[in-house]
Amino acid sequence: MDDSDPAQNPDQRHEEFVRLLTVSHDKLLGYLLSLLGRWHDAQDVLQRASVLMWQKYGSFETGTDFMAWASTICFYEVKCFQRTASRSASHFDDDLLVLISRGKADDLKHQERRIEALETCLESLREEDRLLLRASCTGHGEITALAARIGRAPRTLYNKLAILRRQLADCVLNRLQENTP
């Protein structure tokens, strides 16, 4: 047995699985949230799907698309969850679930490019603009508190936010179009 081949070495295979699942965790959780509609349900299904992924990891071919493989397992776990959990607030029939799943699976493929474009666009902003955007994302009256701290009207900051969000959206769209093959 060659210890350098992850397919043959159980320790390396375990590390590979943990790395791939860790990198994909948030994307899979978002995918499940879009299918289930409830955070707690998405977390439960991801936990079950993760165990199943580990059990079936021997069938995963190293070098292929882990997200496609993992999201397929998650999809079937959603179907199982919805069959057994009639308490689910958003119980879709199988045809609708397949349709939503396909759209989300395609979206996952492009998500990383969008995140990279957004990060680049955010870096191009002034620090004070990034702080304002960050404050708007935390919620809980942060904009009002920030406006009071800097002596500006909250409406002024909300207007500035609208402008910044439009600039970011345009920047991201332009970067994605530049990088489209």
Residue pairs with C-beta under 8 A, 6 or more apart in sequence:
1 8
1 9
2 8
2 9
3 9
3 12
5 12
6 12
6 13
6 15
6 16
6 62
7 13
7 62
13 57
16 62
17 53
17 54
17 57
17 60
20 66
20 70
21 50
21 53
21 70
24 66
24 67
24 70
25 46
27 67
27 108
27 111
28 46
28 49
28 67
28 70
28 71
28 74
29 42
29 43
29 46
31 71
31 74
31 104
31 105
31 108
32 41
32 42
32 45
32 46
32 49
32 74
32 78
33 39
33 42
34 100
34 104
35 42
35 75
35 78
35 92
35 97
35 100
35 101
35 104
36 42
36 45
36 78
36 81
36 82
36 88
36 90
37 88
37 89
37 90
38 88
38 89
38 90
41 81
41 85
41 88
44 81
45 74
45 77
45 78
45 81
46 74
48 77
48 81
49 70
49 73
49 74
49 77
52 73
52 77
53 69
53 70
53 73
56 73
60 66
60 69
67 108
67 109
68 105
71 101
71 104
71 105
71 108
75 97
75 101
78 97
78 101
79 94
79 97
81 88
82 88
82 91
82 92
82 97
92 100
113 176
113 179
114 172
114 176
117 171
117 172
117 175
117 176
117 179
118 168
118 172
120 171
120 175
121 167
121 168
121 171
121 172
121 175
122 130
122 133
122 168
124 171
125 133
125 164
125 167
125 168
129 160
129 164
132 146
132 157
132 160
132 161
132 164
133 161
133 164
133 165
133 168
135 142
135 143
135 146
136 142
136 143
136 161
143 154
143 157
143 158
143 161
144 154
146 157
147 153
147 154
147 156
147 157
